[in-house]
């Protein structure tokens, strides 16, 4: 008697593929991770390069990316182009620079997504990651707290915003100027409810 052995057919789909942004027109995101040195981002150049690497890792290429960070040489609002800016879900978060720095923007926990389209932990989540590095005032200019122009992971501090628009500080609902960090190291940034993340905008 011949015995026929039946083997189940296993379909392997999507294994080993990189995460991709849900919208190829993405022009705004929060970094999903810190480069590894707290607020020492390698200056503005290093921060911009990190934005570019994260965007390209999810398939968004051909764009010039700038970190929303103010320094003694340049204000954040002047670095990011003219807009409009769209998140990984295709939602327009601001039409232009003026709207971005007004109450008319559509920034918040559900729209200020990472490059993969993921929601970033906010206040009440574990761990809290809502402190986003900016070094900026509410209108996007240098706040005077930028961790030695983003080259220090030790002494100093940097202005941060709350991407979820809630929390403590002088301006808890501000996305870019809520309060100063307690230091520039990654542990210090994490200690005040952050993770050394920052906003990235496509200039073109």
N, C-alpha and C positions, 0 to 999 in steps of 0.2 A: 504494500500500500504506500503510495507516494504522499508525503506530507508537504503541504504548501505553507511556508512560513510567511505571515503577513507582517510587514513592518509599518508602523504609523508614519505618515508623511508629516514632517515638521517644516513649517514655513518660517524661515528666519527673515524678518523684515526690520529694517531700521537699526540693526545692531552695528555698533561701531561707527555710526555716523555722527558728525559734529552737530551740535545744536545750531539752529538757524533762526534768524530773526523772522518774525511772522510777516513783516512788511519790508520789501526791498527798498522802499523809499524812506526808510527810517533816517531821521536826521537829528535825533535827540535821544539820549539815554543817560542813566546813572551807571557808573562802572560797577560791575558785579563783584569786583574784588580790588583790593589795594595792591599796588605793585610790590609791597613788601617792606617798606621802610617808613611807615607812618606818613607824616607830612613831608618827608624828604622824597619828592617825586622826581628828582633830577631836574628841578626847575620847571619852567613852563614847557620847555622842549620835551622833557621826559614825560610830563603829563599828557601832552598832545600825542606823543608816540604811543602811550598806553591806550588812549582813546582809539587811535587808528588800529592798533593790534586787536583790540576787543571787537571792533566793528567788522574787521576783515575776517575774524574767526567765525562770525556768524553769516558771512557771505555778502556783507555790504561793502562794496569796493568802489573805487573811483571817486571818493569824496575826500575833501580836506577837513580834518577834524581839529577842533580846538577845545581844550578844557576850560570850563567856566571858572577861572581863577584870576584874581587880581594880584598884581605884584607892583613893586616900586617902578617898574618900567611900563606897565600896561594895565589898564582897567579891564575887568572881565567883560563888560558890556561892549567894549570895542574890539574884542577878539573873535566874536562868534558869528560874524556875517550879519545878514539882514533878515533872515527868515523867509518864509514860515518854517516852523520846526514840527516834525511829526514823530511820534513814538513808535515802538515796535508793533503796536496794534493798529497803526494807521490813524491815530487820533492826533489832530493838530493841537499842540499845547500852547502855542503862541504864534500870531501872524507876523510879528515884527518885534524889534527891540523895545519899542515903547510899550507894546501890549505885554511883553514878557515881564516888564518891571512895573506893571499896574495890577490892580485887582481883577482885571479882565482876563488874565491868563488862566489856563486850565491845568495848572500844576497841582498835584496832590498824590496821595499814596497810590491810588488806582491808575494814575496816568504817568507818573514819574517812574517809569519802568527801567529795568536793566536792558542791556543790549540783546538779551535772549527773550525779552518780553516778560520776564518774571517780576512779580511785585517784591520790592525791597522791604524787609522787616521794619516796622515802625514802633512807636511807643506802645507798650503792652505786649509786644511779641518778644520771643526769646531766641537769640539775643536782639536787643534793640539796636538798630543800625541807622536811625533816622538823622543823625548829625552828618550833614554833607559839607565837605570842605569847599569854601568859596573865597575867604579872605576879603569879602566884599561888604559894602554897605547895601542898603535896600535898593538903591538905584544903580548898583553894579560897579561902584568905584572902590578903590582900595580902602579897606577899613583900618589899615595900619597894623594888622595882626595876620601875618602871612608866613610864619615859620621860616624867617630868613629867605623870603622869596622862594619857598617850597624846596629848600635845600637842607632843612634841619629836621632831625628826628629826635631832638633832645629838648633843649630849653626853648622857651618862647610859647606862642599860642597862635591860633588862627580863628578867624570868624567862621562860623558854620551856620547853615540853614537847616530847617526841618522839612524834609521832603513830604512828610505826612501832615504838615501844617498844624501840629499840636505839640505840647510839651512845656518845658520851663524856659527861663531866660528872659531877657528884656523884651523880646518880640517873638513869643513862642509860635505864632502862626506864620512867620516869615520863612519862605523857602530858601532864602539866601543870606539872611542876617539875623539869626535868632539869638546867638550868644557866642562868646569866645570859648575855645577849647581850654582845657586845663594844662595842656602841654602839646608837644609835637610828636611824641613817640606813639607807636601804634597802641600800646597798653593805655596811654593817657587818653587817646582819642576814643578807645573802646570804653574807658571809664566814665565818659560823659554821655554815652549812648550813641556812639558812632563806630565806624570801622574803616576810617580813612578813605571813604568813597567820595567821588566828585562827579559833577555833571559834565557831559560831553555834548557839543553842538557841531553840526556840519556847517562849515563856512560857505560851501557851495553845493 
